[in-house]
Amino acid sequence: MGGSRVQVNKSHKSRFSSKSSRNLHRTDLKDKSRISKSGGNVAKGARAARLQHNRMVREQKKAALLKEKRATSGSTSPPRVIVLFGLSAAVNVDSLAVDLLSLLSKQGAGAAFSTVASSEYKLRTTVLKAPYGDLLSCMEMVKVADLVAFVASASSSCEESPSCYIDSFGSQCLSVFRSIGLPSTFVLIRDLPTELKKRQDSKNTCMSSLASEFPKDCKFYPADTKDDLHKFIWHSKEQRLTVPHWRNQRPYIMAQTVDMVVDDGNLEKCTMLLTGYLRAHSLSVNQLVHVSGAGDYQLTKIEILKDPFPLNPRKEQDLMDADEVHDVEVIRSLAPDPEKQEPLLVENIPDPLDGEQTWPTEAEMAEADKNQKQKRLRKRTLPRGTSEYQAAWIVDDTDEDLDSNDEADDGMALDKQESDFPDQEGTNNLDLDDDQRSLNLKDSDEETDIDSMMMDGETLTREQIEDEIQKIKNAHAEDEEYPDEVDTPLDIPARKRFAKYRGLKSFRTSSWDPKESLPPEYARIFAFDNFARTQKHVLAKALDMEHENRDNCIPASSYVRLHIKEVPNSVACKLCSLIKTVPVIVSGLLQHESKMSVLHFSIKKHDTYSAPIKSKEEFVFHVGFRQFVARPIFSSDNINSDKHKMERFLHAGRFCVASIYGPISFPPLPLIVLKSAEGGAAPSVAAVGSLKSVDPDRIILKKIILTGYPQRVSKLKAAVRYMFHNPEDVRWFKPVEVWTKCGRRGRIKEPVGTHGVMKCILNGVLQQNDTVCMSLFKRAYPKWPNHRFPILDA
């Protein structure tokens, strides 16, 4: 009865207390004082420090945002590049450009792209009109655009696309622009009805149809009247512009004028002069520059010119007077320092005698040739099966002893002209000479080593070209149905045909030396011990150069003229004609970016490209601002192993890794792969992707599968035929494991007969309708391109 009146105390809530409060009762052994400080002061100090830290972070972000806004929209910022892109053929971009330029300036529109300075809007703008149907020009314009205005016509309609406002070309360009990286975007709607209700309904219909094609923050504006364009200009001026991250890593110039000055000493080369606004970062006169599609070059001089489009109206009047006398005022000129200038180093020059330790004299070489001739004339009797390499180690005394033995039974002459032992051909083929001989066989690797006959299209008839295209399509379909399976030839021994292949116990865990048997092209490229560390060091060095304001650097937003030396005359002439329609982009290169190495890209076949894409075909790679020609090989991305399986074709709907020989670039960078068309037609988009890494040691293995069929089956043993056609091949490939399509595994025991039948032992009962397979691997490498830059073929 009394239990209900027993006092019950609350439990100690230690799990809610802090660590300092739990240690209040503890004392120090030395001074017997409490080890904790006053709780009130600690709390107040921590809170004040936290508030101060948050205030500093907030002020830093505000200062950075204000600096960015001044850099992009201030009076000292370069003109804002606005690209007008029509989503369909029904859109009239020219009339919209005229309306915009007339609103910004009284002079109106000039050439294909114009730069105006508006004192009313306090804005300098360069308006580019994207030509409909020219994919290459549209891509180059979007690369330098600060703002892309997609123009849709409310009265347009097409049946090819689900959206009636975008045709097939517009949809293709949109997908390419997304891969490059879209800057700030707007949608301008033209040809709206004049009646207010119909106008609003038409606008809402267009917005609902196009909303899924653009980013969520994209805004729609009508663009029929001057009031509509006035509203669009004010909104675009106040909005914070966003550009892709890869554009902020390197300085670049969109050239407004291109001139050439022929060198007196070299008539084939000239000095090219490009004038424009420097954007993104400061440029050093010691840096290398890349001219899009034309290559990498050095600078001889950089001149800072007077800004031709100032916002101050008084300066505009002075500029008009200066234009009348065709005088350009040079404010400052910089010349490179020969000791600090980055060398134009593209390929490593290999030394063929790098491994030599001694240099023989002429007398020693003559004596060696004499001894070699005497050795060829002398016949030696050796045991059956002795190779030339083994015979070189047998001294003359042993030869004399062997001569006294029974020559009729055990001897053989190594003179190839008088050899009467044709059976020894198979034994001699196992030597290194046959491996070297197999390297010289053009037919030793049909799948990848044979160059496509499509390269020689001038010597082929129309029927032959159609037959070649049909063969490629058939090979593509066969590769999808029976990947990696090849037939053993009847006329060439398998040990010769597949001499460069080897077997692997496990594709994932078996070792493969990345430095083994490298091709000659690897002596021409560069490699890094630690690429990530090098990239971090290079970017930090470029950032330091930006902050230090060195004397050899031109600050961003300056109007400059670049003097690019040793440019071929043909390239300069083509650039002078291309600038009328396509923007010529000059970008600064970071350290090491002119050198060749092995680049790996994550790549996916474009939806609009239906033709098969075979490994080692020639493509034009657009990597950021750079353009170059490459012949890639495709491989899977195996994250569980250091070895990756080569793909003969780039199949649709899945990502692969494309490996090429190309100039070093530091990621992230977008990739657009173009396939040049015959007859001067416009190139088509073959694939899109991004730069993954730079690593010459990435192991790409080509896999082939040899197949055989059971002839007789007895429990775990089976006689397999048609995998090989002679017993010597069976003995050669005996160490390699075999497997079946139904999941059995085993090994080759011995050959049976003389027609290549072999006896196999498996880990289970083999079915009669099963197929016995053998996997062989060899390392694959990209093809070195015949030429590097696409403008040479333009």
VEXSE-127153 format. One line per 4 residues: their letters; for each residue y, x, z of C-alpha. Coordinates in Angstrom, 1 decimal. Layout:
a	Y/X/Z  ... $
END
This chain:
mggs	0.0/0.0/0.0  2.3/2.9/0.8  1.6/4.6/-2.4  4.2/2.6/-4.3 $
rvqv	7.0/3.8/-2.0  6.2/7.5/-2.5  9.2/9.5/-3.8  8.8/10.6/-7.5 $
nksh	11.1/13.3/-8.7  12.2/13.9/-12.3  10.4/16.6/-14.2  12.2/19.8/-15.0 $
ksrf	13.7/19.6/-18.5  13.4/23.3/-19.4  12.5/22.7/-23.0  16.0/21.3/-23.6 $
ssks	17.8/24.2/-21.9  19.1/27.3/-23.6  17.7/30.8/-23.1  20.7/32.0/-21.2 $
srnl	20.6/29.1/-18.7  16.9/29.8/-18.1  17.7/33.5/-17.2  20.4/32.7/-14.7 $
hrtd	18.1/33.2/-11.7  17.0/36.6/-12.9  18.7/39.8/-11.6  18.9/43.3/-12.7 $
lkdk	16.7/45.8/-10.8  19.4/48.4/-10.6  22.6/46.7/-9.5  21.0/43.4/-8.3 $
sris	23.6/41.4/-10.3  23.0/38.6/-12.6  22.4/39.6/-16.2  24.1/36.6/-17.7 $
ksgg	27.8/36.3/-18.3  30.0/33.3/-17.4  28.8/30.4/-19.4  32.2/28.9/-20.0 $
nvak	33.7/32.1/-21.5  30.7/32.7/-23.7  30.9/29.2/-25.1  34.6/29.4/-25.8 $
gara	34.4/32.8/-27.4  31.5/31.8/-29.7  33.2/28.6/-30.7  36.5/30.4/-31.5 $
arlq	34.7/33.1/-33.5  32.8/30.5/-35.5  36.0/28.6/-36.3  37.7/31.8/-37.3 $
hnrm	34.8/32.7/-39.6  34.8/29.3/-41.3  38.6/29.5/-41.8  38.2/32.9/-43.5 $
vreq	35.5/31.7/-45.8  37.6/28.6/-46.7  40.7/30.8/-47.4  38.6/33.2/-49.6 $
kkaa	37.2/30.4/-51.6  40.6/28.9/-52.1  42.1/32.2/-53.2  39.2/32.8/-55.6 $
llke	39.6/29.3/-57.1  43.4/29.8/-57.4  42.8/33.2/-59.1  40.3/31.7/-61.5 $
krat	42.7/28.8/-62.3  45.6/31.2/-63.0  43.3/33.3/-65.2  42.2/30.4/-67.3 $
sgst	45.3/28.2/-67.5  48.2/30.4/-66.6  50.9/31.8/-68.8  49.2/35.2/-68.9 $
sppr	45.7/33.8/-69.8  44.4/34.0/-73.3  44.6/30.9/-75.5  42.0/28.2/-74.6 $
vivl	39.4/27.9/-77.4  38.6/24.3/-78.3  35.7/23.7/-80.7  35.7/20.3/-82.5 $
fgls	32.1/19.4/-83.5  31.2/16.3/-85.5  28.0/14.6/-84.3  27.4/13.2/-87.8 $
aavn	28.5/13.6/-91.4  30.7/10.5/-91.1  33.1/12.2/-88.7  36.3/13.6/-90.2 $
vdsl	37.0/16.7/-88.0  39.8/17.9/-90.2  42.0/14.9/-89.5  41.4/15.2/-85.8 $
avdl	42.4/18.9/-85.9  45.6/18.1/-87.7  46.5/15.4/-85.2  45.8/17.8/-82.3 $
lsll	47.8/20.7/-83.7  50.7/18.5/-84.7  50.8/17.2/-81.1  50.7/20.7/-79.7 $
skqg	53.0/22.4/-82.2  55.5/21.3/-84.9  54.0/23.7/-87.3  50.7/21.9/-87.5 $
agaa	47.3/23.3/-88.7  46.9/26.4/-90.8  43.6/27.9/-91.6  40.1/27.0/-90.5 $
fstv	41.1/27.9/-86.9  44.6/28.1/-85.6  46.3/29.3/-82.4  49.4/27.4/-81.1 $
asse	51.5/27.7/-78.0  52.9/24.5/-76.5  55.8/24.8/-74.2  55.6/21.0/-73.5 $
yklr	52.1/21.2/-72.2  52.5/24.8/-71.0  49.2/25.6/-72.8  48.1/28.0/-75.5 $
ttvl	45.2/26.7/-77.6  43.0/27.9/-80.4  41.4/25.0/-82.3  38.1/25.7/-84.2 $
kapy	36.6/23.2/-86.6  32.8/23.5/-86.7  31.7/23.2/-90.4  29.1/20.5/-90.8 $
gdll	25.8/21.8/-92.0  26.5/25.5/-91.2  24.3/26.2/-88.2  25.2/29.8/-87.9 $
scme	29.0/29.2/-87.8  28.6/26.4/-85.2  26.5/28.7/-83.0  29.1/31.6/-83.2 $
mvkv	31.9/29.1/-82.3  30.1/27.7/-79.3  29.5/31.2/-78.0  33.2/31.8/-77.5 $
adlv	34.3/28.2/-76.8  36.0/27.4/-73.5  35.8/23.7/-74.3  33.6/21.8/-76.8 $
afva	34.8/18.4/-78.0  32.0/16.5/-79.6  33.5/13.9/-82.0  31.7/10.6/-82.6 $
sass	32.6/7.9/-85.0  32.3/4.4/-83.7  31.7/3.1/-87.3  28.9/5.6/-88.1 $
scee	25.3/4.6/-88.2  22.1/6.5/-89.1  18.5/5.6/-89.1  17.0/9.0/-88.5 $
spsc	17.9/9.3/-84.8  17.4/6.8/-81.9  21.2/7.1/-81.3  23.2/5.7/-84.2 $
yids	26.0/8.1/-83.5  24.1/11.4/-83.9  22.3/12.4/-87.1  19.5/15.0/-87.5 $
fgsq	21.8/18.0/-87.9  23.9/17.0/-84.9  20.7/16.6/-82.8  19.5/20.0/-83.9 $
clsv	22.8/21.7/-83.0  22.9/19.9/-79.6  19.5/21.3/-78.7  20.6/24.8/-79.8 $
frsi	23.9/24.5/-77.8  21.9/23.6/-74.7  19.8/26.7/-75.1  22.9/28.9/-75.5 $
glps	24.6/27.3/-72.6  27.2/24.6/-72.9  30.8/25.2/-71.5  32.9/22.3/-70.4 $
tfvl	32.3/19.3/-72.7  34.2/16.2/-73.8  33.3/13.4/-76.2  36.1/12.1/-78.5 $
irdl	35.5/8.7/-80.0  37.2/8.0/-83.3  37.4/4.9/-85.7  37.6/2.3/-82.9 $
ptel	38.7/-1.2/-83.8  42.3/-2.1/-83.3  41.6/-5.4/-81.4  41.5/-4.8/-77.7 $
kkrq	38.3/-6.6/-76.8  36.3/-5.2/-79.7  37.7/-1.8/-79.0  36.5/-1.8/-75.4 $
dskn	33.1/-3.2/-76.4  32.7/-0.5/-79.1  33.7/2.2/-76.7  31.2/1.0/-74.1 $
tcms	28.4/0.9/-76.6  29.1/4.4/-77.8  29.3/5.7/-74.2  25.9/4.1/-73.2 $
slas	24.3/5.5/-76.3  25.5/9.1/-75.9  25.5/9.4/-72.1  21.9/10.7/-72.0 $
efpk	22.7/13.5/-74.5  25.4/15.2/-72.5  25.9/16.5/-68.9  26.7/14.0/-66.2 $
dckf	30.2/15.3/-65.7  31.0/14.9/-69.4  33.9/12.4/-70.0  34.6/10.1/-73.0 $
ypad	38.0/9.6/-74.5  39.2/7.6/-77.4  41.0/9.8/-80.0  42.6/7.5/-82.6 $
tkdd	46.3/7.6/-81.5  48.7/10.2/-80.2  48.7/8.6/-76.8  44.9/9.0/-76.6 $
lhkf	45.1/12.7/-77.6  48.0/13.2/-75.2  45.8/11.9/-72.3  42.9/14.1/-73.5 $
iwhs	45.1/17.3/-73.5  46.4/16.7/-70.0  43.0/16.0/-68.6  41.4/19.0/-70.2 $
keqr	44.3/21.2/-69.1  43.9/20.2/-65.4  40.2/20.3/-65.4  38.4/23.4/-64.1 $
ltvp	36.5/24.9/-67.0  33.0/26.1/-66.6  31.4/28.7/-68.9  27.8/30.1/-69.0 $
hwrn	27.1/32.9/-66.6  26.0/35.4/-69.2  29.5/35.3/-70.8  31.2/36.5/-67.6 $
qrpy	29.2/39.7/-67.5  30.7/41.4/-70.6  34.1/41.7/-72.2  34.4/40.1/-75.6 $
imaq	37.0/39.5/-78.3  37.1/36.7/-80.9  38.8/38.6/-83.8  41.8/36.9/-85.5 $
tvdm	42.2/39.5/-88.2  39.9/42.1/-89.6  41.1/45.1/-91.7  39.6/48.3/-92.9 $
vvdd	41.0/51.8/-93.4  38.9/54.1/-95.6  38.1/57.5/-94.0  39.3/60.5/-96.0 $
gnle	36.3/62.7/-95.1  33.6/60.2/-95.7  34.0/57.7/-98.6  31.0/55.6/-97.5 $
kctm	32.4/54.9/-94.0  35.7/53.4/-92.8  37.6/52.6/-89.6  37.6/48.8/-89.0 $
lltg	40.6/47.2/-87.2  40.0/44.0/-85.3  42.8/42.1/-83.5  42.4/39.4/-80.8 $
ylra	42.6/38.5/-77.2  40.4/40.3/-74.7  38.5/37.9/-72.5  36.3/37.8/-69.4 $
hsls	36.6/41.5/-68.3  38.6/44.6/-68.9  37.4/46.9/-71.7  37.3/50.7/-71.5 $
vnql	38.1/52.8/-74.6  35.0/54.9/-73.7  32.7/51.9/-73.9  30.5/51.1/-76.9 $
vhvs	31.1/47.7/-78.6  28.8/45.4/-80.6  30.1/43.6/-83.7  28.0/40.5/-84.1 $
gagd	25.4/41.0/-86.8  26.8/44.4/-87.8  25.6/46.8/-85.1  26.9/49.0/-82.2 $
yqlt	29.8/51.4/-82.7  32.2/53.7/-80.8  36.0/53.2/-80.5  38.6/55.7/-81.7 $
kiei	41.6/53.9/-80.2  42.7/50.7/-78.5  46.2/49.4/-78.9  47.8/46.8/-76.7 $
lkdp	50.1/44.6/-79.0  52.9/42.3/-78.2  51.6/38.7/-77.6  52.2/36.8/-80.9 $
fpln	52.0/33.4/-79.1  54.1/33.4/-75.9  54.9/30.3/-74.0  58.6/31.2/-73.7 $
prke	60.5/29.6/-76.6  63.0/32.5/-76.8  60.1/34.9/-77.4  58.8/32.6/-80.1 $
qdlm	62.0/33.0/-82.0  61.8/36.7/-81.7  58.2/36.6/-83.0  59.3/34.6/-86.1 $
dade	61.8/37.3/-86.8  59.2/40.0/-86.4  56.8/38.2/-88.7  59.4/38.2/-91.5 $
vhdv	59.4/42.0/-91.6  55.6/42.2/-90.9  56.1/44.4/-87.9  53.7/44.5/-85.0 $
evir	55.0/46.0/-81.7  52.5/48.4/-80.0  53.1/48.4/-76.3  50.4/50.9/-75.3 $
slap	47.7/53.0/-76.9  44.6/54.5/-75.4  42.3/57.2/-76.9  38.8/58.0/-75.7 $
dpek	37.9/61.0/-73.6  35.2/63.0/-75.4  33.6/64.0/-72.1  33.4/60.5/-70.7 $
qepl	32.8/58.5/-73.9  29.5/56.7/-74.0  27.3/58.3/-76.7  25.9/56.1/-79.5 $
lven	22.3/56.9/-78.7  19.9/54.4/-80.3  16.5/56.1/-80.6  15.0/58.9/-78.7 $
ipdp	14.3/61.9/-81.0  10.7/63.0/-80.2  9.7/66.7/-80.3  6.4/67.1/-82.2 $
ldge	5.8/70.4/-80.4  6.6/69.0/-76.9  3.1/69.6/-75.7  2.8/73.1/-77.1 $
qtwp	2.9/76.1/-74.7  2.7/79.0/-77.1  4.0/79.7/-80.6  1.5/81.6/-82.8 $
teae	2.7/84.5/-84.9  2.3/84.7/-88.7  -0.5/87.2/-88.3  -2.4/85.0/-85.9 $
maea	-2.1/82.0/-88.2  -3.3/84.1/-91.2  -6.3/85.4/-89.2  -7.1/81.8/-88.1 $
dknq	-7.1/80.5/-91.7  -9.4/83.4/-92.8  -11.9/82.7/-90.0  -11.8/79.0/-90.9 $
kqkr	-12.6/79.7/-94.5  -15.5/81.9/-93.6  -16.9/79.3/-91.2  -16.9/76.7/-94.0 $
lrkr	-18.8/79.0/-96.3  -21.5/79.9/-93.8  -24.5/77.5/-93.3  -25.9/77.0/-89.8 $
tlpr	-29.2/75.6/-88.8  -28.9/73.4/-85.7  -31.1/70.8/-83.9  -31.2/67.4/-85.3 $
gtse	-28.3/65.2/-84.2  -25.9/68.0/-83.4  -22.3/67.1/-84.2  -19.7/69.5/-85.6 $
yqaa	-17.9/69.5/-82.2  -21.1/70.5/-80.4  -21.9/73.1/-83.0  -18.5/74.8/-82.4 $
wivd	-19.7/75.7/-78.9  -22.9/77.4/-80.0  -22.5/81.2/-80.3  -23.9/83.4/-83.1 $
dtde	-26.7/84.8/-80.9  -28.0/81.3/-80.4  -27.8/80.7/-84.1  -30.0/83.7/-84.8 $
dlds	-32.6/82.6/-82.3  -32.6/79.2/-83.9  -33.2/80.7/-87.3  -36.5/82.2/-86.1 $
ndea	-37.8/78.9/-85.0  -39.5/76.3/-87.1  -36.7/75.3/-89.5  -38.8/72.9/-91.4 $
ddgm	-39.4/70.6/-88.5  -36.3/70.7/-86.3  -33.5/72.2/-88.3  -30.7/70.6/-90.4 $
aldk	-28.0/72.0/-92.5  -24.4/70.9/-91.7  -23.4/71.4/-95.3  -22.5/67.8/-96.3 $
qesd	-23.2/68.3/-100.0  -26.8/69.4/-99.4  -27.6/67.1/-96.5  -30.9/65.2/-97.0 $
fpdq	-30.7/63.1/-93.9  -29.0/59.8/-94.6  -30.3/58.3/-91.4  -27.9/60.6/-89.5 $
egtn	-24.9/58.8/-90.9  -25.0/56.3/-88.1  -25.2/59.0/-85.5  -22.2/60.9/-87.0 $
nldl	-20.2/57.8/-87.1  -20.1/57.7/-83.3  -17.9/60.8/-83.3  -14.2/60.9/-83.0 $
dddq	-13.8/61.4/-86.7  -14.9/57.9/-87.4  -12.5/56.5/-84.8  -9.7/58.4/-86.6 $
rsln	-11.1/57.2/-89.9  -11.0/53.6/-88.7  -7.3/54.0/-87.8  -6.6/54.8/-91.5 $
lkds	-8.4/51.7/-92.8  -5.9/49.1/-93.8  -8.6/46.4/-93.5  -9.5/47.3/-89.9 $
deet	-7.4/44.6/-88.4  -6.9/41.7/-90.7  -5.4/39.4/-88.1  -2.3/41.4/-87.2 $
dids	-2.1/44.7/-89.1  -1.9/43.4/-92.6  1.7/42.8/-93.6  2.4/39.4/-95.0 $
mmmd	2.6/39.4/-98.8  5.5/37.0/-98.4  7.7/40.1/-97.9  7.2/41.0/-101.6 $
getl	8.3/37.5/-102.8  10.0/39.1/-105.9  6.7/40.3/-107.4  4.8/37.1/-106.7 $
treq	4.6/34.0/-108.9  5.3/30.5/-107.6  1.5/29.7/-107.5  0.8/32.9/-105.5 $
iede	3.5/32.1/-103.0  2.1/28.6/-102.5  -1.4/30.0/-102.1  -0.1/32.4/-99.4 $
iqki	1.7/29.6/-97.6  -1.5/27.5/-97.7  -3.5/30.5/-96.3  -1.2/30.8/-93.4 $
knah	-1.3/27.1/-92.6  -5.1/27.2/-92.8  -5.2/30.2/-90.4  -2.9/28.4/-88.0 $
aede	-5.2/25.4/-87.9  -8.3/27.5/-87.5  -6.7/29.4/-84.7  -6.0/26.2/-82.8 $
eypd	-9.6/25.0/-83.3  -11.5/28.3/-82.9  -9.2/30.7/-81.1  -10.0/34.4/-81.3 $
evdt	-13.3/34.0/-83.1  -13.9/36.4/-85.9  -16.9/37.1/-88.2  -18.6/40.5/-88.4 $
pldi	-18.3/41.9/-91.9  -21.4/42.5/-93.9  -20.2/45.6/-95.8  -18.5/47.5/-92.9 $
park	-20.4/48.5/-89.7  -19.1/46.7/-86.7  -18.7/50.0/-84.8  -16.2/51.0/-87.5 $
rfak	-14.5/47.7/-88.0  -14.0/47.2/-84.2  -13.7/50.9/-83.3  -10.4/50.3/-81.5 $
yrgl	-11.7/47.5/-79.3  -13.4/47.7/-75.9  -15.1/45.4/-73.5  -13.8/44.4/-70.1 $
ksfr	-15.9/43.4/-67.1  -13.1/41.2/-65.8  -9.8/40.5/-67.7  -8.0/40.0/-64.4 $
tssw	-9.3/42.9/-62.3  -10.5/45.6/-64.7  -8.1/48.6/-65.0  -6.2/49.5/-68.2 $
dpke	-4.0/52.6/-68.3  -0.6/51.6/-69.8  0.0/55.2/-71.0  -3.2/55.5/-72.9 $
slpp	-3.2/55.9/-76.7  0.4/54.8/-77.3  1.7/54.4/-80.9  4.3/56.8/-82.4 $
eyar	7.0/54.2/-81.9  6.8/54.7/-78.2  8.2/58.2/-78.6  11.4/56.7/-80.0 $
ifaf	12.2/54.2/-77.2  13.5/54.5/-73.6  12.0/53.3/-70.4  13.2/52.9/-66.8 $
dnfa	11.4/53.9/-63.6  12.8/50.8/-61.9  14.6/48.4/-64.3  15.9/46.0/-61.5 $
rtqk	17.4/48.9/-59.7  19.0/50.2/-62.9  20.5/46.8/-63.7  21.9/46.5/-60.2 $
hvla	23.5/50.0/-60.5  24.9/49.3/-64.0  26.5/45.9/-63.0  28.0/47.4/-59.8 $
kald	29.5/50.3/-61.9  31.0/47.7/-64.3  32.5/45.8/-61.4  34.0/48.9/-59.8 $
mehe	35.6/49.7/-63.2  37.1/46.2/-63.2  38.6/46.5/-59.7  39.9/50.1/-59.9 $
nrdn	42.3/49.4/-62.9  41.6/52.8/-64.5  43.9/54.3/-67.0  41.3/54.1/-69.8 $
cipa	40.8/50.4/-69.4  42.5/47.4/-71.0  43.0/44.5/-68.7  41.6/41.1/-69.6 $
ssyv	43.9/38.5/-71.4  45.6/41.3/-73.3  46.3/41.1/-77.1  44.6/44.2/-78.5 $
rlhi	43.7/45.9/-81.7  40.4/47.8/-81.7  39.8/50.8/-84.0  36.1/51.0/-84.6 $
kevp	34.9/54.1/-86.3  32.2/55.0/-88.8  31.6/51.4/-90.1  29.9/51.3/-93.5 $
nsva	32.2/50.0/-96.2  29.8/47.3/-97.2  29.7/45.9/-93.7  33.4/46.0/-93.3 $
cklc	34.0/44.1/-96.6  31.5/41.4/-95.6  33.2/41.0/-92.2  36.6/40.7/-93.9 $
slik	35.3/37.8/-96.0  33.3/36.1/-93.2  36.2/35.8/-90.8  37.7/33.0/-93.0 $
tvpv	34.8/30.7/-92.0  32.9/32.3/-89.1  34.5/33.9/-85.9  33.8/37.6/-85.7 $
ivsg	32.9/38.5/-82.1  33.2/42.0/-80.6  31.6/42.4/-77.2  31.6/45.4/-74.9 $
llqh	28.2/46.9/-74.0  27.1/48.0/-70.6  25.5/51.3/-69.9  22.2/52.0/-71.8 $
eskm	22.6/48.8/-73.9  22.6/50.6/-77.2  19.2/52.2/-76.6  15.9/50.8/-78.0 $
svlh	13.1/49.7/-75.8  10.5/46.9/-75.5  12.0/43.5/-74.6  10.1/40.5/-73.5 $
fsik	11.5/36.9/-74.0  10.2/33.6/-72.7  10.1/31.6/-75.8  9.2/28.1/-77.1 $
khdt	8.9/26.8/-80.6  11.7/24.5/-81.6  10.9/20.8/-82.2  12.5/20.7/-85.7 $
ysap	10.5/23.7/-87.0  7.2/22.6/-88.5  6.0/25.8/-90.3  3.6/28.1/-88.5 $
iksk	5.1/31.1/-86.7  2.8/34.1/-87.0  3.0/37.3/-84.9  4.8/40.2/-86.5 $
eefv	6.8/38.1/-88.9  10.5/39.0/-89.3  13.1/36.9/-87.5  16.7/37.2/-86.5 $
fhvg	17.2/37.3/-82.8  20.5/36.0/-81.3  20.6/37.4/-77.7  23.9/36.4/-76.2 $
frqf	26.7/37.8/-78.5  24.2/40.3/-80.1  22.3/39.7/-83.3  19.4/41.9/-84.6 $
varp	16.2/41.8/-86.6  12.9/41.9/-84.9  9.2/41.4/-85.5  7.7/40.0/-82.3 $
ifss	4.2/39.6/-81.0  3.4/36.6/-78.8  1.4/36.6/-75.6  0.6/34.4/-72.7 $
dnin	2.3/34.9/-69.3  -0.6/35.7/-66.9  0.9/35.7/-63.4  -2.4/36.7/-61.7 $
sdkh	-3.0/39.9/-63.7  -1.2/42.9/-65.2  -2.8/42.1/-68.6  -1.7/39.4/-70.9 $
kmer	-3.6/37.9/-73.9  -2.0/38.1/-77.3  -1.5/34.9/-79.3  -1.8/35.1/-83.1 $
flha	0.6/32.1/-83.6  3.4/30.5/-81.6  2.0/27.1/-81.0  4.3/24.1/-80.4 $
grfc	4.7/22.5/-77.0  4.1/25.5/-74.8  6.0/28.6/-73.7  4.9/32.1/-74.7 $
vasi	6.3/35.6/-74.2  7.7/37.3/-77.3  7.7/41.1/-77.2  9.9/43.1/-79.6 $
ygpi	11.4/46.5/-80.2  15.1/45.9/-79.6  18.2/47.2/-78.0  18.2/47.1/-74.2 $
sfpp	19.9/44.1/-72.6  20.3/43.0/-69.0  19.2/39.4/-68.2  20.1/36.6/-68.0 $
lpli	20.7/36.1/-71.7  19.9/33.1/-74.0  17.8/33.6/-77.1  17.9/31.7/-80.4 $
vlks	15.4/32.8/-83.0  16.3/32.1/-86.7  14.1/32.3/-89.7  15.8/33.4/-92.9 $
aegg	15.2/31.2/-95.9  14.6/32.4/-99.4  17.2/32.1/-102.2  20.2/32.4/-99.9 $
aaps	19.6/29.1/-98.1  20.7/28.4/-94.6  18.5/29.9/-91.9  16.5/27.5/-89.7 $
vaav	16.0/27.5/-85.9  12.4/28.6/-85.3  12.4/29.0/-81.5  14.6/29.1/-78.4 $
gslk	14.2/30.9/-75.0  15.7/33.5/-72.7  15.4/37.2/-71.9  12.7/37.8/-69.4 $
svdp	12.4/41.6/-68.8  12.5/45.1/-70.4  9.2/46.8/-69.8  7.3/49.1/-72.3 $
drii	4.3/49.2/-69.9  3.5/45.5/-70.1  -0.1/45.4/-71.4  -0.7/42.9/-74.2 $
lkki	-4.4/42.7/-75.2  -5.7/41.2/-78.4  -8.9/39.4/-77.9  -11.6/38.8/-80.4 $
iltg	-14.9/37.0/-79.9  -18.1/37.9/-81.9  -20.5/35.0/-82.1  -24.3/34.9/-82.6 $
ypqr	-26.9/32.2/-82.6  -30.3/32.0/-80.8  -33.3/32.6/-83.0  -36.1/32.4/-80.4 $
vskl	-35.7/31.4/-76.7  -38.2/32.3/-74.0  -37.0/31.3/-70.5  -34.3/33.8/-69.6 $
kaav	-34.8/35.9/-72.8  -33.5/35.1/-76.2  -33.4/36.8/-79.7  -29.9/36.4/-81.1 $
rymf	-28.9/37.0/-84.7  -25.8/37.1/-86.9  -23.7/38.8/-84.3  -24.5/42.2/-85.9 $
hnpe	-26.2/43.2/-89.1  -27.8/46.6/-88.2  -29.5/48.1/-85.1  -26.9/50.9/-84.7 $
dvrw	-24.2/48.3/-84.0  -26.4/46.7/-81.4  -26.8/50.0/-79.6  -23.1/50.7/-79.8 $
fkpv	-22.1/47.4/-78.2  -25.0/47.3/-75.7  -22.9/48.0/-72.6  -20.7/45.0/-73.2 $
evwt	-21.5/41.8/-71.4  -22.3/38.6/-73.4  -21.7/35.0/-72.5  -22.4/31.6/-74.0 $
kcgr	-20.3/28.5/-74.5  -22.4/26.6/-72.1  -21.7/29.0/-69.2  -24.5/31.5/-69.3 $
rgri	-23.9/35.2/-68.8  -26.1/38.2/-69.6  -26.5/41.5/-71.4  -28.1/43.1/-74.4 $
kepv	-31.5/44.7/-73.8  -32.4/46.2/-77.2  -32.3/45.7/-80.9  -35.1/43.9/-82.7 $
gthg	-35.9/44.9/-86.3  -33.5/46.3/-88.9  -31.2/43.3/-89.6  -29.1/43.3/-86.4 $
vmkc	-31.2/40.9/-84.3  -31.0/41.7/-80.6  -32.8/40.7/-77.5  -30.6/39.4/-74.7 $
ilng	-31.4/38.6/-71.0  -29.3/35.8/-69.4  -28.9/34.4/-66.0  -30.2/31.0/-67.0 $
vlqq	-32.3/29.2/-69.6  -30.5/29.3/-72.9  -30.3/26.1/-75.0  -31.2/26.3/-78.7 $
ndtv	-27.9/24.8/-79.8  -25.8/27.2/-77.6  -23.7/30.0/-79.0  -23.8/33.6/-77.7 $
cmsl	-20.4/35.3/-77.6  -19.0/38.8/-76.9  -15.4/39.4/-75.9  -13.7/42.6/-77.1 $
fkra	-10.1/43.7/-76.4  -7.6/46.1/-77.8  -3.9/46.7/-76.9  -1.4/45.2/-79.3 $
ypkw	2.2/46.4/-79.9  5.2/44.9/-81.8  6.2/46.0/-85.2  9.2/48.2/-85.7 $
pnhr	11.7/46.4/-88.0  12.5/47.8/-91.4  16.2/47.2/-90.8  18.1/46.3/-87.6 $
fpil	21.0/44.0/-88.4  21.1/40.7/-90.4  24.5/41.3/-92.0  23.0/43.9/-94.3 $
da	21.0/41.1/-95.9  23.8/38.6/-96.1 $
END
